Structure formats: C-alpha cells, structure tokens
C-alpha cells in the first residue's frame, strides 16, 4: 500500500460529499443493520503483510433516536489488556437533503476517534458505509458491511491507515450474537 494510493483514496472519498437518501426513513436507518451485539476478531498487518496485532472484539449498537445509534466497544488485546469505548453513530440530513454521517468513540485509554462517513454501492450492488478520518499522525479509511453468509449475519470491516508513517491494512470479521 503506497502513500500515493492512500492519497488517491482520500481524494476520491472527499469528492463524493453527502449521499442521496430515502426521505421516508429516519436518517439513522442507514445504521439499522448494525443494531445488536457482534463478536469477532480485528487484525492489523503492516505493508509487508506481517501481522501486527489480533484483537478479540465485542461491539454493541443500539438505535436511540431518529439520528443517533449508541456504540459500545470492548477490545481485548493479545496480552489480556481490555480497552473499552463508548460513542455514537450520527446520521443527519443536510439542507440539501443529503445524508451526513459521523462516528464518535471515546476509549478508556484516553483516545478519541471521529470518522466522517458516506454510503456507497459495493461491488455486488449492496449498500456499504465508508468511514474516513484524518488527524495529526493518523489517517484511516475503512469499509463496513453487514451480510448474510451461510445462514449467519456477518459484519466486516476492511480498511487501511497511516499511523505516524506506519502503513497498516486492517480487517475485522464479527458474527451477530443471537440471544
């Protein structure tokens, strides 16, 4: 993954702006497939393909209003350390009638994350969300999608980032917890 590729993807993301939406649905409906609890693994690889980390993850999403979904995250690191996070996914309709997405997470280690999102059409024609953030020493772009696979509901995250000059490829795969 090169810095040029990262720059091209960032520029492509920023060109698109907000998305058209179904005016009959509340804005938060864009996140409805995420509602529930998910468990799985999140993995990071460096640019040479070496695994840098493998985290056990539990994420819970709950719609709380027409514009907001609550987010609760629990990451168990390989050494047993647990980092928790709380936040929200927010969907608003702009003056132009288009959908604007944000994700805010505050973690127990003091880290605060803010991503801007947009809805895109995936390779199979399905709706997916692309998230992007750029701050000092950190740029991330990743895709989230929920699918039915072999009778299971699966939530996956695929992305890339530049963390202070360290390039990283990320992949998460979670299964919905059925109660």
C-alpha positions as a LaTeX table, in Angstrom:
\begin{tabular}{lrrr}
\hline
Residue & $x$ (\AA) & $y$ (\AA) & $z$ (\AA) \\
\hline
Unk1 & 0.00 & 0.00 & 0.00 \\
Unk2 & 1.63 & 3.22 & $-1.08$ \\
Unk3 & 1.18 & 6.77 & 0.13 \\
Unk4 & 0.01 & 7.63 & $-3.43$ \\
Unk5 & $-2.77$ & 5.03 & $-3.20$ \\
Unk6 & $-3.76$ & 6.41 & 0.21 \\
Unk7 & $-3.84$ & 9.96 & $-1.22$ \\
Unk8 & $-5.96$ & 8.84 & $-4.20$ \\
Unk9 & $-8.45$ & 7.08 & $-1.94$ \\
Unk10 & $-8.70$ & 10.10 & 0.37 \\
Unk11 & $-9.26$ & 12.44 & $-2.60$ \\
Unk12 & $-11.90$ & 10.10 & $-4.06$ \\
Unk13 & $-13.69$ & 9.95 & $-0.71$ \\
Unk14 & $-13.72$ & 13.72 & $-0.29$ \\
Unk15 & $-15.05$ & 14.32 & $-3.82$ \\
Unk16 & $-18.27$ & 12.44 & $-3.20$ \\
Unk17 & $-19.85$ & 14.59 & $-0.48$ \\
Unk18 & $-23.07$ & 13.58 & 1.24 \\
Unk19 & $-25.36$ & 10.88 & $-0.13$ \\
Unk20 & $-28.90$ & 10.85 & $-1.52$ \\
Unk21 & $-31.36$ & 9.17 & 0.82 \\
Unk22 & $-34.82$ & 7.65 & 1.15 \\
Unk23 & $-36.81$ & 10.57 & 2.55 \\
Unk24 & $-39.42$ & 8.28 & 4.16 \\
Unk25 & $-36.90$ & 6.63 & 6.51 \\
Unk26 & $-35.33$ & 8.34 & 9.54 \\
Unk27 & $-31.66$ & 9.19 & 8.92 \\
Unk28 & $-30.46$ & 6.60 & 11.48 \\
Unk29 & $-31.94$ & 3.81 & 9.31 \\
Unk30 & $-28.62$ & 3.77 & 7.45 \\
Unk31 & $-27.14$ & 2.05 & 10.55 \\
Unk32 & $-30.06$ & $-0.35$ & 11.27 \\
Unk33 & $-28.24$ & $-3.50$ & 10.07 \\
Unk34 & $-25.67$ & $-2.93$ & 12.86 \\
Unk35 & $-28.21$ & $-2.96$ & 15.72 \\
Unk36 & $-27.30$ & $-5.76$ & 18.14 \\
Unk37 & $-24.15$ & $-7.30$ & 19.58 \\
Unk38 & $-21.27$ & $-8.58$ & 17.47 \\
Unk39 & $-18.22$ & $-10.67$ & 18.41 \\
Unk40 & $-15.15$ & $-11.43$ & 16.38 \\
Unk41 & $-11.55$ & $-10.61$ & 15.58 \\
Unk42 & $-9.85$ & $-7.48$ & 14.26 \\
Unk43 & $-6.41$ & $-7.90$ & 12.67 \\
Unk44 & $-3.78$ & $-5.39$ & 11.51 \\
Unk45 & $-0.98$ & $-6.06$ & 9.01 \\
Unk46 & 1.98 & $-3.89$ & 8.03 \\
Unk47 & 2.78 & $-3.08$ & 4.39 \\
Unk48 & 4.87 & $-6.29$ & 4.09 \\
Unk49 & 1.93 & $-8.44$ & 5.26 \\
Unk50 & 3.26 & $-9.18$ & 8.75 \\
Unk51 & 0.51 & $-9.47$ & 11.37 \\
Unk52 & 0.94 & $-6.64$ & 13.87 \\
Unk53 & $-1.99$ & $-7.44$ & 16.15 \\
Unk54 & $-5.02$ & $-9.66$ & 16.57 \\
Unk55 & $-7.72$ & $-8.25$ & 18.87 \\
Unk56 & $-10.83$ & $-10.01$ & 20.21 \\
Unk57 & $-13.70$ & $-7.57$ & 19.82 \\
Unk58 & $-17.25$ & $-7.17$ & 21.09 \\
Unk59 & $-19.28$ & $-4.29$ & 19.63 \\
Unk60 & $-22.86$ & $-3.38$ & 20.54 \\
Unk61 & $-25.02$ & $-0.97$ & 18.58 \\
Unk62 & $-28.44$ & 0.33 & 19.67 \\
Unk63 & $-30.60$ & 2.88 & 17.88 \\
Unk64 & $-31.64$ & 5.56 & 20.39 \\
Unk65 & $-33.31$ & 8.22 & 18.18 \\
Unk66 & $-34.06$ & 9.15 & 14.57 \\
Unk67 & $-30.49$ & 10.45 & 14.19 \\
Unk68 & $-28.35$ & 8.52 & 16.68 \\
Unk69 & $-27.15$ & 5.00 & 17.35 \\
Unk70 & $-25.26$ & 4.17 & 20.58 \\
Unk71 & $-21.90$ & 2.39 & 20.16 \\
Unk72 & $-20.20$ & 0.31 & 22.87 \\
Unk73 & $-16.85$ & $-1.36$ & 22.11 \\
Unk74 & $-14.72$ & $-3.85$ & 24.06 \\
Unk75 & $-11.28$ & $-4.75$ & 22.65 \\
Unk76 & $-9.22$ & $-7.49$ & 24.30 \\
Unk77 & $-5.58$ & $-7.13$ & 23.32 \\
Unk78 & $-3.26$ & $-10.16$ & 22.88 \\
Unk79 & $-1.70$ & $-9.51$ & 26.33 \\
Unk80 & $-5.15$ & $-9.56$ & 28.00 \\
Unk81 & $-5.46$ & $-5.77$ & 28.38 \\
Unk82 & $-9.04$ & $-4.60$ & 27.79 \\
Unk83 & $-9.84$ & $-1.24$ & 26.21 \\
Unk84 & $-13.47$ & $-0.16$ & 26.22 \\
Unk85 & $-15.16$ & 2.60 & 24.27 \\
Unk86 & $-18.45$ & 4.44 & 24.16 \\
Unk87 & $-19.79$ & 6.66 & 21.45 \\
Unk88 & $-22.38$ & 7.21 & 18.80 \\
Unk89 & $-23.06$ & 6.92 & 15.10 \\
Unk90 & $-24.92$ & 10.03 & 13.95 \\
Unk91 & $-26.88$ & 10.48 & 10.72 \\
Unk92 & $-28.27$ & 13.88 & 9.78 \\
Unk93 & $-29.98$ & 15.32 & 6.76 \\
Unk94 & $-28.27$ & 18.42 & 5.38 \\
Unk95 & $-30.03$ & 21.46 & 3.96 \\
Unk96 & $-29.55$ & 19.93 & 0.53 \\
Unk97 & $-31.49$ & 16.78 & 1.58 \\
Unk98 & $-28.41$ & 14.56 & 1.57 \\
Unk99 & $-27.23$ & 12.28 & 4.36 \\
Unk100 & $-24.22$ & 13.22 & 6.55 \\
Unk101 & $-22.66$ & 10.50 & 8.76 \\
Unk102 & $-20.33$ & 10.78 & 11.75 \\
Unk103 & $-18.97$ & 8.28 & 14.26 \\
Unk104 & $-17.52$ & 9.40 & 17.61 \\
Unk105 & $-15.87$ & 6.99 & 20.08 \\
Unk106 & $-14.21$ & 7.81 & 23.40 \\
Unk107 & $-11.95$ & 4.99 & 24.62 \\
Unk108 & $-10.87$ & 4.06 & 28.15 \\
Unk109 & $-7.22$ & 4.65 & 27.20 \\
Unk110 & $-7.99$ & 8.34 & 26.51 \\
Unk111 & $-8.13$ & 8.02 & 22.73 \\
Unk112 & $-10.94$ & 9.90 & 20.96 \\
Unk113 & $-11.88$ & 8.95 & 17.42 \\
Unk114 & $-14.06$ & 10.83 & 14.95 \\
Unk115 & $-14.89$ & 9.49 & 11.50 \\
Unk116 & $-16.91$ & 11.01 & 8.66 \\
Unk117 & $-18.92$ & 8.50 & 6.63 \\
Unk118 & $-20.76$ & 8.06 & 3.41 \\
Unk119 & $-22.91$ & 5.36 & 1.88 \\
Unk120 & $-21.53$ & 3.70 & $-1.25$ \\
Unk121 & $-22.60$ & 0.93 & $-3.57$ \\
Unk122 & $-20.38$ & $-2.11$ & $-3.12$ \\
Unk123 & $-19.12$ & $-4.44$ & $-5.87$ \\
Unk124 & $-22.23$ & $-6.62$ & $-5.57$ \\
Unk125 & $-24.59$ & $-3.62$ & $-5.62$ \\
Unk126 & $-25.12$ & $-3.73$ & $-1.86$ \\
Unk127 & $-25.10$ & $-0.67$ & 0.40 \\
Unk128 & $-21.90$ & $-0.19$ & 2.39 \\
Unk129 & $-20.51$ & 2.57 & 4.58 \\
Unk130 & $-17.06$ & 4.08 & 4.02 \\
Unk131 & $-15.54$ & 5.87 & 7.03 \\
Unk132 & $-12.66$ & 8.33 & 6.90 \\
Unk133 & $-10.62$ & 10.29 & 9.43 \\
Unk134 & $-7.52$ & 12.42 & 9.19 \\
Unk135 & $-5.76$ & 13.93 & 12.20 \\
Unk136 & $-2.18$ & 14.66 & 13.15 \\
Unk137 & $-0.27$ & 11.37 & 12.81 \\
Unk138 & $-3.33$ & 9.31 & 11.82 \\
Unk139 & $-5.28$ & 8.80 & 8.59 \\
Unk140 & $-7.81$ & 5.97 & 8.20 \\
Unk141 & $-10.24$ & 4.82 & 5.53 \\
Unk142 & $-12.34$ & 1.70 & 6.00 \\
Unk143 & $-15.48$ & 0.00 & 4.75 \\
Unk144 & $-18.22$ & $-1.57$ & 6.87 \\
Unk145 & $-20.78$ & $-4.01$ & 5.55 \\
Unk146 & $-23.30$ & $-6.44$ & 7.06 \\
Unk147 & $-24.18$ & $-9.55$ & 5.04 \\
Unk148 & $-25.90$ & $-12.88$ & 5.36 \\
Unk149 & $-23.37$ & $-15.68$ & 4.81 \\
Unk150 & $-24.20$ & $-19.37$ & 5.16 \\
Unk151 & $-27.16$ & $-18.65$ & 7.47 \\
Unk152 & $-25.18$ & $-16.25$ & 9.70 \\
Unk153 & $-25.24$ & $-12.47$ & 9.89 \\
Unk154 & $-21.66$ & $-11.25$ & 9.45 \\
Unk155 & $-20.31$ & $-7.72$ & 9.92 \\
Unk156 & $-16.95$ & $-6.96$ & 8.32 \\
Unk157 & $-14.57$ & $-4.03$ & 8.37 \\
Unk158 & $-11.80$ & $-3.67$ & 5.80 \\
Unk159 & $-9.50$ & $-0.70$ & 5.64 \\
Unk160 & $-6.15$ & 0.93 & 5.66 \\
Unk161 & $-4.39$ & 3.57 & 7.67 \\
Unk162 & $-1.24$ & 5.58 & 8.09 \\
Unk163 & $-0.26$ & 5.88 & 11.75 \\
Unk164 & 2.68 & 8.25 & 12.07 \\
Unk165 & 4.33 & 6.81 & 8.97 \\
Unk166 & 3.43 & 3.17 & 9.65 \\
Unk167 & 1.11 & 1.90 & 6.93 \\
Unk168 & $-1.44$ & $-0.69$ & 8.00 \\
Unk169 & $-4.04$ & $-2.93$ & 6.38 \\
Unk170 & $-6.95$ & $-3.82$ & 8.71 \\
Unk171 & $-9.62$ & $-6.50$ & 8.63 \\
Unk172 & $-12.36$ & $-7.28$ & 11.13 \\
Unk173 & $-14.97$ & $-10.00$ & 10.94 \\
Unk174 & $-17.75$ & $-10.33$ & 13.51 \\
Unk175 & $-20.75$ & $-12.58$ & 13.93 \\
Unk176 & $-24.03$ & $-11.35$ & 15.35 \\
Unk177 & $-24.75$ & $-12.69$ & 18.83 \\
Unk178 & $-28.12$ & $-14.44$ & 18.78 \\
Unk179 & $-29.85$ & $-14.47$ & 22.15 \\
\hline
\end{tabular}
